[in-house]
Amino acid sequence: MQNVTIWHNPRCSKSRNALSYLEEKGIVPTVIKYLEKTPSFDELKNILKLLNINVKDLMRKKESIYIELNLKDVISEDALIQAMVDNPKLIERPVVINGDKAVIARPLENIDRIL
């Protein structure tokens, strides 16, 4: 059995759909409700490496806090990661991790790339 983890927000339909998609494939993932148990700075840095994306690609740019903090003008990766630690609503969801691979499950079929 695969050791799959999902960073999940139960209030988000995309996140709920990703969890159902995994379960339909017979996978019972470890569910991290990242709004309750915020990933650490180091966890976010590691996820960025696994995703192989820029830090801003992991951020929800339409969230009011992104606009309020004027993060579009911030270029420091560390500052942006810290903003996500301080404001986990900024983290794009859902993130699905399988070992040393991860995807943002938008669209759902992205999950297949790491299974």
C-alpha positions, 0 to 999 in steps of 0.5 A: 500500500502506498503512503499517501498524504493529502493536505486537506480543507474539508470545506473546499470542494476540490479538496473533498473531490481529491480525497474521494478520488484517492479513496475510489482508487483504494487509497486511504491517505493520511489526511492533514487538515492544514488549516488546523495543523499548519505545515512548518516552514521546513515542511513547506520548503520541502513540499516546494522541492517535491512539487518543483514549483515556485513559491508563488505557485503554491499560494492562493493569490485571490485570498484577501490576505494575499492582497492585504499583505501585498504579497505580489510585490514580495520576492523573498522566498523565505518571506513568502513561505513564512506568510503561508506559515502565518496564514495557512489559507494562502496555501493552494489546495489540495496537495497530495504527497506520495513518498518523494513526489507531490502534486497540487490536485487541480485537476484531479488527474494530476494525482495519477502522476504520483501514484 
